Amino acid sequence: MVMMLIFMFLLTNLSIAFLLKNILSTLISMEFLIMLVYFLLLLAYLSESFLELLVFMMMVAGEGVLGLVLLLLKVVFSGIDFFNLNNVI
């Protein structure tokens, strides 16, 4: 019974780590798409008012910071090595 509980605990932790790694990969991919959209919008409003340009630059900077946080989390979760499963995942 105890061995079964230990096995279930390890299996749950492995599946959660695998899920978090995949979610972070998806979020990072979406982050680059959002940055691309912001840059396209910035180019579209290049001849408009200065305030709109400033708002778009602030959004791009915020997305960049969020992207760095997501990349840091991916590195942290990738560094966790459960039973050498990094080669499998």
PyMOL CGO cylinders between C-alpha atoms (Angstrom):
from pymol import cmd
from pymol.cgo import CYLINDER

trace = [
    CYLINDER, 0.00, 0.00, 0.00, 2.81, 2.41, 0.89, 0.3, 1, 1, 1, 1, 1, 1,
    CYLINDER, 2.81, 2.41, 0.89, 4.68, 1.57, -2.32, 0.3, 1, 1, 1, 1, 1, 1,
    CYLINDER, 4.68, 1.57, -2.32, 1.53, 2.25, -4.31, 0.3, 1, 1, 1, 1, 1, 1,
    CYLINDER, 1.53, 2.25, -4.31, 1.11, 5.66, -2.66, 0.3, 1, 1, 1, 1, 1, 1,
    CYLINDER, 1.11, 5.66, -2.66, 4.75, 6.52, -3.36, 0.3, 1, 1, 1, 1, 1, 1,
    CYLINDER, 4.75, 6.52, -3.36, 4.34, 5.44, -6.98, 0.3, 1, 1, 1, 1, 1, 1,
    CYLINDER, 4.34, 5.44, -6.98, 1.18, 7.55, -7.37, 0.3, 1, 1, 1, 1, 1, 1,
    CYLINDER, 1.18, 7.55, -7.37, 2.93, 10.56, -5.79, 0.3, 1, 1, 1, 1, 1, 1,
    CYLINDER, 2.93, 10.56, -5.79, 5.88, 10.27, -8.18, 0.3, 1, 1, 1, 1, 1, 1,
    CYLINDER, 5.88, 10.27, -8.18, 3.63, 9.72, -11.18, 0.3, 1, 1, 1, 1, 1, 1,
    CYLINDER, 3.63, 9.72, -11.18, 1.58, 12.80, -10.29, 0.3, 1, 1, 1, 1, 1, 1,
    CYLINDER, 1.58, 12.80, -10.29, 4.68, 14.95, -9.89, 0.3, 1, 1, 1, 1, 1, 1,
    CYLINDER, 4.68, 14.95, -9.89, 6.08, 13.77, -13.22, 0.3, 1, 1, 1, 1, 1, 1,
    CYLINDER, 6.08, 13.77, -13.22, 2.84, 14.48, -15.07, 0.3, 1, 1, 1, 1, 1, 1,
    CYLINDER, 2.84, 14.48, -15.07, 2.54, 17.94, -13.49, 0.3, 1, 1, 1, 1, 1, 1,
    CYLINDER, 2.54, 17.94, -13.49, 6.14, 18.79, -14.47, 0.3, 1, 1, 1, 1, 1, 1,
    CYLINDER, 6.14, 18.79, -14.47, 5.51, 17.56, -18.02, 0.3, 1, 1, 1, 1, 1, 1,
    CYLINDER, 5.51, 17.56, -18.02, 2.29, 19.61, -18.24, 0.3, 1, 1, 1, 1, 1, 1,
    CYLINDER, 2.29, 19.61, -18.24, 3.96, 22.77, -16.90, 0.3, 1, 1, 1, 1, 1, 1,
    CYLINDER, 3.96, 22.77, -16.90, 6.82, 22.44, -19.37, 0.3, 1, 1, 1, 1, 1, 1,
    CYLINDER, 6.82, 22.44, -19.37, 4.39, 22.12, -22.30, 0.3, 1, 1, 1, 1, 1, 1,
    CYLINDER, 4.39, 22.12, -22.30, 2.26, 25.02, -21.07, 0.3, 1, 1, 1, 1, 1, 1,
    CYLINDER, 2.26, 25.02, -21.07, 5.35, 27.22, -20.75, 0.3, 1, 1, 1, 1, 1, 1,
    CYLINDER, 5.35, 27.22, -20.75, 6.47, 26.29, -24.26, 0.3, 1, 1, 1, 1, 1, 1,
    CYLINDER, 6.47, 26.29, -24.26, 3.06, 27.24, -25.63, 0.3, 1, 1, 1, 1, 1, 1,
    CYLINDER, 3.06, 27.24, -25.63, 3.01, 30.53, -23.72, 0.3, 1, 1, 1, 1, 1, 1,
    CYLINDER, 3.01, 30.53, -23.72, 6.47, 31.45, -25.01, 0.3, 1, 1, 1, 1, 1, 1,
    CYLINDER, 6.47, 31.45, -25.01, 5.38, 30.74, -28.59, 0.3, 1, 1, 1, 1, 1, 1,
    CYLINDER, 5.38, 30.74, -28.59, 2.29, 32.88, -28.11, 0.3, 1, 1, 1, 1, 1, 1,
    CYLINDER, 2.29, 32.88, -28.11, 4.47, 35.60, -26.59, 0.3, 1, 1, 1, 1, 1, 1,
    CYLINDER, 4.47, 35.60, -26.59, 6.48, 35.93, -29.80, 0.3, 1, 1, 1, 1, 1, 1,
    CYLINDER, 6.48, 35.93, -29.80, 3.27, 36.07, -31.86, 0.3, 1, 1, 1, 1, 1, 1,
    CYLINDER, 3.27, 36.07, -31.86, 1.89, 38.85, -29.64, 0.3, 1, 1, 1, 1, 1, 1,
    CYLINDER, 1.89, 38.85, -29.64, 5.16, 40.79, -29.99, 0.3, 1, 1, 1, 1, 1, 1,
    CYLINDER, 5.16, 40.79, -29.99, 4.93, 40.43, -33.78, 0.3, 1, 1, 1, 1, 1, 1,
    CYLINDER, 4.93, 40.43, -33.78, 1.37, 41.80, -33.76, 0.3, 1, 1, 1, 1, 1, 1,
    CYLINDER, 1.37, 41.80, -33.76, 2.47, 44.74, -31.59, 0.3, 1, 1, 1, 1, 1, 1,
    CYLINDER, 2.47, 44.74, -31.59, 5.32, 45.56, -33.96, 0.3, 1, 1, 1, 1, 1, 1,
    CYLINDER, 5.32, 45.56, -33.96, 2.96, 45.40, -36.95, 0.3, 1, 1, 1, 1, 1, 1,
    CYLINDER, 2.96, 45.40, -36.95, 0.54, 47.72, -35.17, 0.3, 1, 1, 1, 1, 1, 1,
    CYLINDER, 0.54, 47.72, -35.17, 3.42, 50.01, -34.30, 0.3, 1, 1, 1, 1, 1, 1,
    CYLINDER, 3.42, 50.01, -34.30, 4.39, 50.22, -37.97, 0.3, 1, 1, 1, 1, 1, 1,
    CYLINDER, 4.39, 50.22, -37.97, 0.78, 50.88, -38.93, 0.3, 1, 1, 1, 1, 1, 1,
    CYLINDER, 0.78, 50.88, -38.93, 0.55, 53.81, -36.51, 0.3, 1, 1, 1, 1, 1, 1,
    CYLINDER, 0.55, 53.81, -36.51, 4.01, 55.16, -37.27, 0.3, 1, 1, 1, 1, 1, 1,
    CYLINDER, 4.01, 55.16, -37.27, 2.62, 58.31, -38.84, 0.3, 1, 1, 1, 1, 1, 1,
    CYLINDER, 2.62, 58.31, -38.84, -0.04, 58.87, -36.14, 0.3, 1, 1, 1, 1, 1, 1,
    CYLINDER, -0.04, 58.87, -36.14, 0.20, 60.75, -32.87, 0.3, 1, 1, 1, 1, 1, 1,
    CYLINDER, 0.20, 60.75, -32.87, 3.05, 60.45, -30.42, 0.3, 1, 1, 1, 1, 1, 1,
    CYLINDER, 3.05, 60.45, -30.42, 0.76, 59.26, -27.59, 0.3, 1, 1, 1, 1, 1, 1,
    CYLINDER, 0.76, 59.26, -27.59, -0.32, 56.18, -29.55, 0.3, 1, 1, 1, 1, 1, 1,
    CYLINDER, -0.32, 56.18, -29.55, 3.29, 55.34, -30.30, 0.3, 1, 1, 1, 1, 1, 1,
    CYLINDER, 3.29, 55.34, -30.30, 4.12, 55.68, -26.61, 0.3, 1, 1, 1, 1, 1, 1,
    CYLINDER, 4.12, 55.68, -26.61, 1.26, 53.37, -25.61, 0.3, 1, 1, 1, 1, 1, 1,
    CYLINDER, 1.26, 53.37, -25.61, 2.38, 50.74, -28.12, 0.3, 1, 1, 1, 1, 1, 1,
    CYLINDER, 2.38, 50.74, -28.12, 5.99, 50.97, -26.93, 0.3, 1, 1, 1, 1, 1, 1,
    CYLINDER, 5.99, 50.97, -26.93, 4.83, 50.47, -23.34, 0.3, 1, 1, 1, 1, 1, 1,
    CYLINDER, 4.83, 50.47, -23.34, 2.81, 47.39, -24.39, 0.3, 1, 1, 1, 1, 1, 1,
    CYLINDER, 2.81, 47.39, -24.39, 5.80, 45.97, -26.26, 0.3, 1, 1, 1, 1, 1, 1,
    CYLINDER, 5.80, 45.97, -26.26, 8.05, 46.55, -23.24, 0.3, 1, 1, 1, 1, 1, 1,
    CYLINDER, 8.05, 46.55, -23.24, 5.50, 44.85, -20.97, 0.3, 1, 1, 1, 1, 1, 1,
    CYLINDER, 5.50, 44.85, -20.97, 5.27, 41.87, -23.31, 0.3, 1, 1, 1, 1, 1, 1,
    CYLINDER, 5.27, 41.87, -23.31, 9.07, 41.68, -23.39, 0.3, 1, 1, 1, 1, 1, 1,
    CYLINDER, 9.07, 41.68, -23.39, 9.26, 41.54, -19.60, 0.3, 1, 1, 1, 1, 1, 1,
    CYLINDER, 9.26, 41.54, -19.60, 6.54, 38.87, -19.51, 0.3, 1, 1, 1, 1, 1, 1,
    CYLINDER, 6.54, 38.87, -19.51, 8.45, 36.90, -22.15, 0.3, 1, 1, 1, 1, 1, 1,
    CYLINDER, 8.45, 36.90, -22.15, 11.62, 37.03, -20.06, 0.3, 1, 1, 1, 1, 1, 1,
    CYLINDER, 11.62, 37.03, -20.06, 9.74, 35.79, -17.00, 0.3, 1, 1, 1, 1, 1, 1,
    CYLINDER, 9.74, 35.79, -17.00, 8.25, 32.91, -19.02, 0.3, 1, 1, 1, 1, 1, 1,
    CYLINDER, 8.25, 32.91, -19.02, 11.68, 31.99, -20.40, 0.3, 1, 1, 1, 1, 1, 1,
    CYLINDER, 11.68, 31.99, -20.40, 13.13, 32.04, -16.87, 0.3, 1, 1, 1, 1, 1, 1,
    CYLINDER, 13.13, 32.04, -16.87, 10.35, 29.74, -15.66, 0.3, 1, 1, 1, 1, 1, 1,
    CYLINDER, 10.35, 29.74, -15.66, 11.00, 27.38, -18.58, 0.3, 1, 1, 1, 1, 1, 1,
    CYLINDER, 11.00, 27.38, -18.58, 14.69, 27.22, -17.71, 0.3, 1, 1, 1, 1, 1, 1,
    CYLINDER, 14.69, 27.22, -17.71, 13.86, 26.53, -14.06, 0.3, 1, 1, 1, 1, 1, 1,
    CYLINDER, 13.86, 26.53, -14.06, 11.38, 23.77, -14.92, 0.3, 1, 1, 1, 1, 1, 1,
    CYLINDER, 11.38, 23.77, -14.92, 13.72, 22.30, -17.54, 0.3, 1, 1, 1, 1, 1, 1,
    CYLINDER, 13.72, 22.30, -17.54, 16.47, 22.12, -14.94, 0.3, 1, 1, 1, 1, 1, 1,
    CYLINDER, 16.47, 22.12, -14.94, 14.37, 19.89, -12.70, 0.3, 1, 1, 1, 1, 1, 1,
    CYLINDER, 14.37, 19.89, -12.70, 15.42, 16.39, -13.60, 0.3, 1, 1, 1, 1, 1, 1,
    CYLINDER, 15.42, 16.39, -13.60, 12.97, 13.71, -12.45, 0.3, 1, 1, 1, 1, 1, 1,
    CYLINDER, 12.97, 13.71, -12.45, 14.69, 10.36, -12.92, 0.3, 1, 1, 1, 1, 1, 1,
    CYLINDER, 14.69, 10.36, -12.92, 16.59, 11.62, -15.96, 0.3, 1, 1, 1, 1, 1, 1,
    CYLINDER, 16.59, 11.62, -15.96, 13.43, 12.16, -18.00, 0.3, 1, 1, 1, 1, 1, 1,
    CYLINDER, 13.43, 12.16, -18.00, 14.72, 15.25, -19.79, 0.3, 1, 1, 1, 1, 1, 1,
    CYLINDER, 14.72, 15.25, -19.79, 15.82, 13.05, -22.69, 0.3, 1, 1, 1, 1, 1, 1,
    CYLINDER, 15.82, 13.05, -22.69, 12.38, 11.45, -22.89, 0.3, 1, 1, 1, 1, 1, 1,
    CYLINDER, 12.38, 11.45, -22.89, 10.23, 14.60, -22.64, 0.3, 1, 1, 1, 1, 1, 1,
]
cmd.load_cgo(trace, "trace")
